Amino acid sequence: MRKSLFILVFWVAVAAGGCAHSTTGEWHERIAAVSTSQPRDAVNPETGEPLRHDFADDEFARPLSRETAFQILLNTATFADADVGYAGTKSVQVDAFQVLLRQPDAKAVFSDLLDRAKTAGKLYALCAFYLIAPEEYGTAEQRMLASGGTVDQQIGCVTDRRSVREIIRSDDLNAVRLRPGETVNQWFARAKPLGNGAMFDISGGAIPEMFRDAR
């Protein structure tokens, strides 16, 4: 009788998951994308101006956890610069990028974003590949270039729709092209661009370096 009762309790525990191994994959794979409830052409009924709300516009507890950081880059539709807004503060997207970049499994995390994120999140993943997996950057870049399209890019207080190709690999003659180990300031001193201006893109290294070092 006691033996039968023990077997019954054992199988109830297994059925409840008490002794079973998790089959849900890595921590980031368990985070699902959220659906967008606001269409792109939604407008303010009072002003007629376009309504725009990004997942990254919500309030998040700081410092960001790795899970929250992943959610932000998985769901954002805006490729935000390091410094945004009138005060020029670090964007929550770049904050999230830095949190994920510090994770011991950063390569797997950004590979997942490259597969599942919206275009903006995929661009952040491409920046990470430039920094932590240069041997795989070329393949990831070609994948993004082949997808084409446009994305909302926020620089300072301005958000514009820009070509994905131009963000990745600019055709501007003054596009920054960093040498291995070179900083953007060192590039300016070496290249001496016309008008002392330059275009930042991902493939030349300026955007990934800027995101990594933003304070």
Rosetta blueprint (number, residue, H / E / L):
1 M L
2 R H
3 K H
4 S H
5 L H
6 F H
7 I H
8 L H
9 V H
10 F H
11 W H
12 V H
13 A H
14 V H
15 A H
16 A L
17 G L
18 G L
19 C L
20 A L
21 H L
22 S L
23 T L
24 T L
25 G L
26 E L
27 W H
28 H H
29 E H
30 R H
31 I L
32 A L
33 A L
34 V L
35 S L
36 T L
37 S L
38 Q L
39 P L
40 R L
41 D L
42 A L
43 V E
44 N L
45 P L
46 E L
47 T L
48 G L
49 E L
50 P E
51 L L
52 R L
53 H L
54 D L
55 F H
56 A H
57 D H
58 D L
59 E L
60 F L
61 A L
62 R L
63 P L
64 L L
65 S L
66 R H
67 E H
68 T H
69 A H
70 F H
71 Q H
72 I H
73 L H
74 L H
75 N H
76 T L
77 A L
78 T E
79 F E
80 A E
81 D E
82 A E
83 D E
84 V E
85 G L
86 Y L
87 A L
88 G L
89 T E
90 K E
91 S L
92 V H
93 Q H
94 V H
95 D H
96 A H
97 F H
98 Q H
99 V H
100 L H
101 L H
102 R L
103 Q L
104 P L
105 D L
106 A H
107 K H
108 A H
109 V H
110 F H
111 S H
112 D H
113 L H
114 L H
115 D H
116 R H
117 A L
118 K L
119 T H
120 A H
121 G H
122 K H
123 L H
124 Y H
125 A H
126 L H
127 C H
128 A H
129 F H
130 Y H
131 L H
132 I H
133 A L
134 P H
135 E H
136 E H
137 Y H
138 G H
139 T H
140 A H
141 E H
142 Q H
143 R H
144 M H
145 L H
146 A H
147 S H
148 G L
149 G L
150 T E
151 V E
152 D E
153 Q E
154 Q E
155 I E
156 G E
157 C L
158 V E
159 T E
160 D E
161 R E
162 R E
163 S E
164 V H
165 R H
166 E H
167 I H
168 I H
169 R L
170 S L
171 D L
172 D L
173 L L
174 N L
175 A E
176 V L
177 R L
178 L L
179 R L
180 P L
181 G L
182 E L
183 T L
184 V H
185 N H
186 Q H
187 W H
188 F H
189 A H
190 R H
191 A H
192 K L
193 P L
194 L H
195 G H
196 N H
197 G L
198 A L
199 M E
200 F L
201 D L
202 I L
203 S L
204 G L
205 G L
206 A H
207 I H
208 P H
209 E H
210 M H
211 F H
212 R H
213 D H
214 A L
215 R L
